Amino acid sequence: MANSPDFVTHALELLAGVGPVLARSMFGGHGVYAEGVMFGLLDDDELFLKTDDLSRPRFVEAGCRSWVYVGPNNRLENTSYFRPPDEAHEDPEAMSAWAALALDAALRLRAAKAARGGRRARRAAGRGAPAKPARKAGSTPRSGKRPGRRTKAHAPRSRGRPRPR
């Protein structure tokens, strides 16, 4: 799953047509991000781009293969990531169209999650996310404990000898 540094640099140059992109190391490979969403991944010096129901047919029609991994029980698991056509791997202009499809798919996914109301998706959506309501003055924390009280688990530890049990 490792990627060479030269390949990561090459992939980022290919994808720069959609705007500023960056690669983050993850699980032995790299995730490729733009506009706050992961729209590609790099695995074993290969580039794969995010698809959804709208963009996947274009990748399938072009004969692109999907990224698979070995999941639980040693079964191959399909994903929504596809390898762009070979000719796009050497031409940033050709890759630009495929990268735009992938970025649009990732942005649609983020918007759909935000619409469903997921906290993580709202946070990822950024500035338009509704703020958490402030707690009323004098109210107690959600745990029901009174403020300022320490439980045994949170008591300060002594720096001397350990306490007998």
C-alpha positions, 0 to 999 in steps of 0.5 A, spaced: 500 500 500 505 504 500 506 510 495 513 513 492 514 520 494 515 521 486 508 518 485 505 522 490 508 529 487 506 527 480 499 525 482 498 532 486 500 535 479 495 531 475 490 533 480 491 541 480 486 543 475 481 542 480 484 547 485 489 546 491 490 539 493 493 536 498 495 528 500 494 526 507 498 519 509 492 514 511 493 506 512 499 506 508 496 510 502 494 517 501 488 520 501 487 526 496 483 532 498 480 539 496 475 544 498 475 540 505 473 533 502 477 527 500 476 526 493 481 521 491 486 516 494 493 513 492 494 506 493 501 502 491 502 508 486 496 508 483 490 514 483 483 512 484 478 517 484 471 518 488 465 516 484 457 516 486 451 514 482 451 520 477 459 520 476 460 512 476 457 511 469 462 515 466 468 511 469 465 504 467 463 507 460 471 508 459 473 501 462 476 504 469 476 499 474 474 500 481 479 500 487 478 494 492 481 491 498 481 485 502 475 486 508 473 481 513 473 474 512 478 475 506 473 477 502 474 483 496 470 489 498 468 494 492 468 501 493 466 508 490 473 509 487 475 508 480 482 509 477 481 514 471 483 512 464 490 511 462 491 517 458 489 521 463 495 519 467 500 523 463 496 529 461 494 534 467 488 537 462 485 530 461 485 528 468 482 535 470 475 533 467 476 526 471 478 530 477 472 535 477 467 529 476 470 526 483 470 532 486 463 534 485 461 527 487 465 528 494 462 535 495 455 532 493 456 526 498 458 532 504 452 536 502 447 529 503 450 528 509 449 535 512 442 535 509 441 528 513 443 532 520 449 528 521 454 532 526 460 530 523 457 532 516 455 539 519 462 541 521 465 539 515 460 543 511 463 549 514 461 556 516 453 554 514 453 549 519 448 551 525 451 553 531 450 549 538 445 552 542 448 555 548 447 552 555 442 556 560 446 560 565 446 556 572 444 550 568 448 543 570 452 539 565 448 534 561 451 528 566 447 531 571 453 532 576 453 539 579 459 543 577 465 544 581 465 537 584 470 532 583 469 524 583 474 519 585 476 518 578 478 525 577 481 526 584 489 529 583 494 524 584 499 524 589 506 524 587 509 520 593 508 513 594 502 509 591 496 509 595 495 502 598 489 498 595 
